[in-house]
Each structure stands twice: as structure tokens, then as C-alpha cells.
Amino acid sequence: MTTYILFETALEILKNAYLASALVLIAASGIGLAVIALIERDVPTSDTHQQHHILRFW
């Protein structure tokens, strides 16, 4: 016995997968931006790192 998927059903499955992947991508980029902001917010305590940070702008 052969089972078939209707075109409308296959199109709906692809549409749902596309929307789910877009939501996952938005969530992952939000998490990534939050991690980057957290890393940039940390102030280094060593003097050498601060000097390197200052010299980076020259």
C-alpha cells in the first residue's frame, strides 16, 4: 500500500518548518547579542589589559 501526502499538506509542513526556523534564528541571535553585551560590560581589572584597550583606539 502506497501512502501519499497531498500538495497542500506538504506545503503547510514546509511553511511551518520555515517559520519555526526563523523563530529559532531570532531567539539564537538575541541570546548571542545578550552574551556579547554581557562580555563587553565586564571591566577588566588588570592594568595591562586596560592599556591594550586604550592602545587599540590609536
FENSUL-V125586 format. One record per backbone hydrogen bond with DSSP energy under -0.5 kcal/mol. CO is the residue of the C=O (numbers start at 0). NH is the residue of the N-H. If there is no record, write none. Layout:
co->[CO | CO]
nh->[NH | NH]
This chain:
co->[3 | 5 | 6 | 7 | 8 | 9 | 10 | 11 | 12 | 13 | 14 | 15 | 16 | 17 | 18 | 19 | 20 | 21 | 22 | 23 | 24 | 25 | 26 | 27 | 28 | 29 | 30 | 31 | 32 | 33 | 34 | 35 | 36 | 37 | 41 | 45 | 46 | 47 | 48 | 49 | 50 | 51 | 53 | 54]
nh->[5 | 9 | 10 | 11 | 12 | 13 | 14 | 15 | 16 | 17 | 18 | 19 | 20 | 21 | 22 | 23 | 24 | 25 | 26 | 27 | 28 | 29 | 30 | 31 | 32 | 33 | 34 | 35 | 36 | 37 | 38 | 39 | 40 | 41 | 43 | 49 | 50 | 51 | 52 | 53 | 54 | 55 | 56 | 57]
